[in-house]
Amino acid sequence: MVKPFENNNLKKSTIQILNTLIPFVAIVVAGFLSYQIHWSLSIILGAVASGFLIRTFIIFHDCCHGSFLSEKKNNDLLGNITGILTFFPYEKWRREHIIHHTSSGNLEKRGIGDIWVMTIEEYHEASKFTQFKYRMYRHPFVMFVLGPIYLLFISNRMNAKDAKKRERRNTWIHNITLLVLYAGIFLIVGAVPFMLVFLPMLFLAGMMGIWLFYIQHTFEDSYFEESSEWDYVKAAIDGSSFYKLPKLFQWMTGNIGYHHVHHLSPRIPNYELAQAHEKTPPLHHATTITIKESLESLKYKLYDEKNKCFITFKEYTRRFKGTHA
């Protein structure tokens, strides 16, 4: 039913490139220039630019899936360019994200390209130190404040031990290009304007990006199963949310709120996700989450395999009070 929406449209893709990358660059330049008027304008414009950086990431994301443009070489080229702008190495992130798509919701294949999730039993049997690490990891300050810093400046700069030569080379070229490009901008515009624009832009975009990824798979009745019971379609529809956002935020985030559609068919370009959802009645049954409801998801920490739902640390404590493996 969603197959007809998998074809990209060159006109729509071109329009999205123009209405994303041009405003993004213009706002960043305006942020540097406005420092001469008042430093606060640079911060404000940096914050505005973060929205267009997220939209740039969605183009990068679609290129990783080969869904934004028809030719692989064109997706690869645009993906590497947008990867530089968003601080994401193309080959590394593409591999890890494809693994995420093929294993999302599979309890036996967690750990690559996803958020750390422990089941009640795993947490109960873990050492005190592992429990402490998990609690710290799931704390909102660590995940959404320290998380963007770690992701952009540490995690994205390194490859996994099993990464192939092509991926390693791509990451090194990416890192060197980042260093040369942003060192050049730093020297041209000066340290203070550079920091006032880039720090809020990267931090806010990173924080919102992690938030979107978090809410798309962390809600009370999300889907997780052992490999023997795992089903791709159920993982897509039941394990991914439909994050219902206001039109402006929906546009800025490239329709990624239609995450159930995206997981069902990653070949659908972002600008066709809403149409695919609207014209495919079975998709209307996916878990719909509003902004208000999404804030409640912060309390969900552990997955209850028996009851097929997330629970809070408080609920866990009530169940296992006074016991430890």
Steps between C-alpha positions, in 0.01 A plus 500: 500500500790741565702388198373783272649758740854358479594691184693821555412813308791707365297821506395452863851396603649806329248733664582349839872551445440864404258583783726333757866554418473858368309632806732302727817658359335845485392487865846387614667785305244746639585373847866585449425845357242588766767472768602853397152618606461295820632166620151378594392508134773248418364260763142543378595439138709200605191358670290563187767333286470186716156438352640506147789281612247235606332530160845463340550184704176357358641543148819327620286227656307440177826483304619229737191299404551576130152653491568869435644477147480231232870435447712347777800718415284812534364386837855426613626843391214694657515277808867580554440875453205511742697272731770767525237763580338284768821346644398144403746280303303352212623139471516441875154632575342332197624157607393544862161641403425216259579257783254695717230456237557127464506436875276764661287335768705178495613431856787282384646756259520817705805722525573650158333820385243505776439625855608271785196310628510243779222260591382462860674163528828629357502796734412284800785260427754774420771613738453813708751678277314406179173612656663832591633546145157425355327744736750769406462424128121528519506822704363791288802720579745236378294400198393842374770737633819294508375267226527749209856592605606135517326409175631786287852538635598151621282216369470633144875549478586130547425173325401169653771234525334291229466791252630426153776699329258702282308618805814586695639699207171687462497592869859626490432711190185630670694593817782671310249693285314611814823617660615697196158651421406610849854609591486722192164648602634548855800696372291710260213604731680490835467284809208677670259526201588140406414370847185712536356359177632144484467392862124565537440374145677167550381448856132570432498297177674212675263512796192510279639222281555270798155590632334408170686169484410430863126566473470306176572173682443572869133502590302288743389215271793496259593175325782270610529127437754219498637406156274196470189719541629820339308626197623780271157651431393490865832653603441783252135572581482409869857589594513844336277792587308752293621820665226749418669839478376850408548573130807722548680235708388230260659694213817579695545134598439372148189296592711266715207488743347251256758258629276194473475560124874554472581176683251307290665626180829693530493550122222759533655851481411728790273722291274202418462363856189704588325396179590137555351517850181676395428268207578173681217434753679221694773750593241712682510244783861582591559655843436874467684727742453874548766735638331495842482121503858469382628679811350222711727249325796632699386288795527171308828328579472118492321262268263245648516197267210322669251788474649646179545853630748746646497569873658762725780451751243563775286213373806277488591591858148415621519160333847403616531688826750330725614248237800479269645215298 
